[in-house]
Amino acid sequence: MTVILHIESATKPCSVALSKGEELLFFRMNDQANSHAVQLGLIVDEALKFASRRELCIGAVSVSAGPGSYTGLRIGVSMAKGICYGYDVPLIALSTLRILTGQALGKADKNTLLCPALDARRMEIYTAVYDHKGTELKPAEALVLEENSFEDFHPDKTLCFFGDGAKKCMGKLSRKNICSLGALVPRASEMLHPALEAFRSGRFEETAYFEPNYLKDFQATVPKKLDRLIGKIDSLP
């Protein structure tokens, strides 16, 4: 049975899992925001020590590949690449939206479409649409929400939102047949089955050249306090 290390760091929490075949062996999550640079490495180290004590050979590394936080994705992918090089194993990239959807599978029937929604600031979300079995119907996109968004997309079916952008959708859309599963977060424990499927199919990434799927270009912002200070300096005679 193949042992796969799973790394998820695309949103505020980060998590790591180990699986052997379809069995979850190890799972840890840290929900402290803005701590990926420290906490992710600690959890990965714990997972690798867990594998070593049980004489488990890592056969691949799967990583949450976006969309999501620019910084979080960079940290997670860099960590995954380093382990792939160190252990000489292949890299598997999984959509963060598909990972998030894993928590909703089994909570919807054939008349319900699953719509993960990650907050992308202001009235924008990262989203996609899946059927009740997890098959992608609408690819990932950065969407600026408007009242009529999704209005003509399978209007006969219920559209179910979940993720930290779900509340934004429920408050903006005029579509009637919508529902919410709340602010779910992507977790490494939901990466087992799609990662195993990718491994069996040989869907691996070029480790050296792989980059996360940001969907949007990174935009650096100036902290408000610094911005006010710059304004005061500019106003000096």
N, C-alpha and C positions, 0 to 999 in steps of 0.2 A: 504494500500500500504506500502511495506517495505521501510524504510529509510536506506540507506547504506552510510557510510563514506568511501571515496576512497583516498588512499595515494600512491603517485608515487615519488620515490627518487632514481631511479637506474642510472641516468646520471647526467650531470651538472645542469640542471634545476630541481626543485622539484615542485610538485603541489598537490593540495588537492581539492576534489569535494564532494558534497553531492547530492544524488539522491533520489527521491521518485518514486518507480516503474521505468518507463522509462523516467521520467522527470528530467532534470538537474536543481537543485535548487541553487547550489553554486559552483563557481570555482575560484580558485586563483592559479597563477603560479609565482614562483620566479626564474629568470634565472641567478642569480648571482652565479658564480661557487664557490665551496668550502665553502658554507654557510649553508648547510643543518642542521648542529647541532643547529643553531640559528633560521633560517628562517622557517624550517618545523614546529617547535613547535608553532611559532607565527601564522602561517596559520591554523594549526589544531585548535588552541585555538579560532581563529576567526570563523572557521566553526562550532565548538561546541556551541559557543555563538549564532551564527545565528540560529542553530537548537533549542536552548533553548528559544530564543525570540519567535519563532513560534510554540512552544510546540510540537516539532517533537521528537519522540522517536527513537534513533539509534537502528536499528535491527541487524546490522552486520557491520564489517569493512573489506574492501578489500584492499590488499596491493600488490604492484608490487614486485614480488618475484625473479626477476633476469632472465637472467644474467645481469651484469652491474657492476657498481662501488662497490667494496667491502665495503668501508666506507658508501656510500650512502644507500646501501641495509641494512646494519646493523642498521643505524639510522631509516630508514623507518619501518623496521620490528619490531624493539624495540618499536617504537611509537605505531604501530598498536596493538602489544600485550598488552601494558599498557592500551590502551583504551578498548580492549576486556575484560580485567580483571575488569577495573573500571565500565564498563557498563554491564558486564555479558552478552556479546553477542559473537557470533561465529566469527572466522577468516576465510576469503576467500583469497587464494593465486592465483594470476594471473601471467602468463608469461609476462615478460617485452616485449619480442618480439611480443607477440600477442597484447599487448596494443598498441605498435608502429604500428602494422599492421592495427589497427582500423582506422588510418588516411588515409590509402591507399584504403580501401574498397570503392567501388563506382567509383574508378578511373581506374579500370581494367575490361576487359571482360574475357570470358571463355578461350581465347587463351593467357592470360597473367598470369604468376605466380608471386606472391608477395614475395619478399625476404628482410626482415628487416636486417640491417647490423649495428651493434654497434662496434665501434672501440675498439679493445682489445690490442692495442699497436703493434708496428712494422708492420708486414704484416699479423696480425691475426685479425679476427673479430668474434663476437658472431652472429650467424645467424640461420635461419630456413627457411622453404619454406611453403607458404600457397596458396591455390587456390583463385579465385576472390571472393569467399564467406567467406573466413576466415577459411576454414578447413585445418588443418595441414597436409602437405604431407611429410615433412622432419623435424624430431625433432631438437630441439635446440642443437647446438654444438659450440665449440671453434675451428674455422677453420683457418689454416695457408693458406693464399691465394697463389695459383700457377696459372700459365697461363691456365692450363687445368681444373681448378676447375669448377664444374658444367657443363663441356663440354658434358657429356652424360646424363644429367638429363633433361628429357623431351625436347630433342633438337628441337622439332617442335614448341615449345611455346616460347614466349618472357618472359625473366626473368627481372623483374623490381626491382631494388634496391632502398632503402631509409634508412635514418639514418645517423649518423655521420661517418659511415664506407663506405657509398655508393661511395664516390669519390675514395676511395682506390680500390674498386672493378672495377669501370669503367676504371681505369688506368692500371689494372693488367691483367684482364681476356681477353683471346683470342676469347671467344665465341662471335659470331656476333650479335645474336638477344637478346641484352640486352638494358635496358634503366634505367633512374634514375628519382626519384621524389625529389631528393635533401636531405639535411641534416635535415630531420624531427626528432623530439624528442618525446619520450613517454609522454603522458599527462593523468592526472587523469580523464579528461572528456571523455576519450575513454574507461574507465573501466566499465561504467554503464551496458552495455548489457551483456558482459561475466560474470560480478559479479552477476547480477540478475539471469542469467541462472544457475550459480553455486548455488545460494541461493535456488532457486526453486527445484534444484536436490539434495540439502542437501550435496553438496561437500564442506565440511568444514575441516579445519586443526586442529590438536592437538596443541592448542595454546602454551602450555608449551614446546613442543619439536620441534616446527617448525623452520627450518633454511632456509635461502635463497638458491636459486640455483646458486651458483657462477660459476659453470662449470670448473673453474680453482682454484688451491690452491692459497691462498694469499701469495704474495712475497713482503716482506718489502724491500725498496730501501733506499740507503743513499743519501741525497741531495748532489749535485755536490760540493758546497762550503765546506761542512763538509768532503766530500771525499778527496778534495785537502788538507784540513787542516790535516787530518789523515796521508796523504802521506808525508807532510812536517815533522810531528812529527816522523814518522817511519824512516825518513832519517837522523834525528839528531844523532850525535855520542854518 
